[in-house]
Each structure stands twice: as structure tokens, then as C-alpha cells.
Amino acid sequence: MLLLSATTGFAKDEYEQDIKEPNFRFYTIEWIDVADDNDRKYVCGTKVTTFDYSGRKFMMEYYYLLTNENKVVTRFHLDALQISFETAEPLKTESLAIKLHGSIINKDGEEILAGIRGLDEEYKGIATEYNELDLIGNTELFKILYRGGYDIEAYIMPQASTVIPIAENHLYNQNSEETLIRCIADLMDSHEANKSKGEVFSESAHRTG
């Protein structure tokens, strides 16, 4: 009994500390540009993917979607994965979806976009849909997300967030926006044409990829 008391009586220190550690982060930034079987665009936006040496990967999408009811909605998605490398040769990975509770996009100290958990309990990421069509504002947001230079604040714990810096896209130039502009123009033309013809688009997926 004396030995048991001695081994269980040690003090335990628990504390928090903000540590800045150097890390390498990798990015892929691309336009979302999706057409149907008749080569008519029905999804346009921006996709940002980033991961670091910890194996934590974030995938963000913000896009217009022309639905099968001929409505244009705007969707925001954020997925987080923890990736482990099982074998090096051949390369084999396993990934685990991380449950998110919310997310805020901050640029120059200002909140420019936010999302919360969706209603689908099986989906662990952020899924938010906006029905207001702000063509000028949203198009500018697509461009900002493509250019980089902002932070993704992801709430992995309900009351605490982790900040993922999205570096400036040094490959961006003015011509980079042409794909987005053509896609949105085509999508809106199809939207207007469907009002009179009664045609619908088939929404093939909840998320674009």
C-alpha cells in the first residue's frame, strides 16, 4: 500500500504555450470550371488545397452552381484530412476526415467569408449554401481566393480554431482570370436561356471534388 501511494502521488503539470515552429506548406490553387454533356458550364469558382509536413490537408471550394431547378446558388466547402504515409515505395497513403465545426476566411484583418457545419451528419466538413446572387461581389471573392494572401481559420474544436495561412499565389497574373470570367458568362447565359426554354441542368455531385 505504501508503494502504491508513492507511485500515484506524483504531480502532473498541464499548461498551454503558443509555439511558433517553422514548417513547409504546399499549395494547389485552381479554377473550378465544369460543363455538362452539352458543354454548357454549370459550376464555376475557385478551389484551394494545402498541406504541410504534419500530414494535415485542407481543401476549400467556393463556387456558383446552376441547379437542376435552374437556380444559381453559391456554395462554400471546407474539408480537412489527416494523412498518414503507410509505405514509401510504392507510395501508399491513408487519410482520416477531421470533423470541423466552422470556418472563417480572413484577409487583412477582415472577415470575407464564413461557413458552418451542414445538416449531413456523415459529412465532417463545412458545407454552406447562399441563395442570394451577388454576381459582382462573389466573382471578386473567387479572384481573391485564387490570388492568395489570406488565412483560413478552421474550428476543429468548437471554441478554438487553427489558422492555415494561404500564401500569395505568385503564379497569378491578369490573364489567369479569363477562365473564370468565361465560365461565369457561359453559366449565366445558360441560366437566362433556360428561363424561356424550360430546360434543366443535372446536378451531378454535392461537392465538385
N, C-alpha and C positions, 0 to 999 in steps of 0.2 A: 504493500500500500504506500509505503514511503517513496519507493521508486516511481510508482505511477504518478504521485503528486509532483514529484520533481520534474518529470518529463513533460507534463501538461501545463506547467505553470510558467513557461517562458512568455515573455512579452512579444507582441506582434505589432510592427509598425506599418500602418497603411497611410499613404499620402499621395497627393497629386502634384505633378510638376509639368510645366509647359516646356518641352524639349524640342529644339529645332535641329533636325537631323538632315544632312544632305541626302538627296535622293534623285534618281534619274526617272523622268516621266516621258512616255511615248504617246504620240497623238496621231489620230486619223480624223480629218475633217472633210466632209463631202456634202454635195447637194443630194437631196432626195428628189428623184426625177423618175416617176413611174407612169407608164402608159398601159392602157388596156389592150385587148386583142385587135382593136381597130386603130391602134397607135394614137389614141387620144389620151392626153395626160389627165390623171385624176388624183395624184399625190405629188406635192411639191413642198420642199422645205430644206432643213439642214440636219445633218447627223454628225455628232461628235463622239469619238471614242478615245479613251485614255486609260493607261495602266502604268504601274510602276513596279519596281523590283519586289515589292511586298506581295505581288500577285493579285492585288485588288484592282478590278477593272470596272469602269463606269461607261455606260453608253446612253447618250442623251439624244432625243429626237424632238424636233418641233416642226410641225408641217400642216399644210392645208390638205383636207381630204374632201373630194367630191363624192358624197354618199350615194347609195342606190335610191334614195328619195330625192336626189338632185339638190341637196343642201350642201353648202360649203361650210365645214366646221374646221376648227383649229385644234390640234392635239399636241399635248406635251407628255413625253415619256422619259423616265429615267430608270435604268436598270443598273444594279450593282452585283458583281460576281466576285467570289474568292476563287482564284485559280491555283491549282497545285500541279506541278510537273511530275508525272509518275515515272516516265522514262525519257532519257535524252536522245537515244538512237534506237529505233525511230522515235521522234518526238510524240509524246502522248500526254495529254492534259486531262484533268478532271476539274469541274467547276461546280460551285455551290452558290445558289442565288441568295443574296443578302436581303433581308426584309427592310424596306425603307418606310419611313413614316411621313416624310415631306421633304421638299427641296426648294431652295431659293437661289436664283441666279443674281449675283451682284456684280455691277460694273461701276468703277469709280465711286464707290460708296453708296450707290443707288440700286435698289431692288428693281430689276427689269422684267423678271419672270418668276412665277412660283407654281408649284404643283403639290397635290396631296395624294394620299393613297386612293386607289379606285375601289369599286364595290366588289370586284372579283377577289375573293379571299385566297384563291390559288395563285394569283399573280402577286409577287412580292415587291414589285417596283412601284414607281409613281405613274399614275395614269389620270390625266386631267383633260377634259374637253371643253372648249369655249365655242359658244354658238354665235357670238357677235362677229360680224365680218368687218374687221378693221384692216382693209387692204393695204393702206399706206403704212400704218403702224406695225403690222405683223411682217410685212415684207422687209422693213428696216430691221426688225428683230432677227429675221433669218440671216440677213447680211452681217449683223453684229456677231451672232453666234459663229458664223463662218470665219470672221476676221480674228476671233480670239481676243485675249486680253481681259478676261473676267474670271470670276470664281464661281464654282458650283458648291453651294452649301447643302450637304446631304445629311438628313436626320436619320442616322442609323439607330440611335436611341431617341425616344420621344422628346426628351428635354435637352438633348445635347447633339451637336452637329459636328461633322468633319468637313474641312474645306479642301476642295480639289481645285488647284489653280489651272486654268486653261491658258496656256501661253499664247502670245500673239502669233498668228499664222503668217510666217514670213514668206510663204509661197503665194499669198493673196495678192492680186492686183485687180485693177478695174475691170479687166476682161473676164475675171473669174465670175462675175455676177451675171453674165449673159445666159448661162444655162438656167439659172433660177428665173430670170425675167421671162425667157421664152416659155418655160414650163408654166408659170403662173398665168401668162397671157393665153396659152392654149387651154388651160383648165377653166379659166373664166369664160372663154369663148364657148367651150362645150357646155358650161353651166347655163349660159344665155340661150344657146341653141336648143337645149333640152326643155326649156320652158314652153316653147311653141310646139315642138315635135313630140313631147311626151316620152322621150327616151330616158332610160335609167342606166347608171353605171353599176357594175358589180363590185362591191367592196370585198376584196379577197382576203384581207387579214386584219386582225385587231391592231397589230403593230407592223411597221414596214420591214423590220428585220433587225 
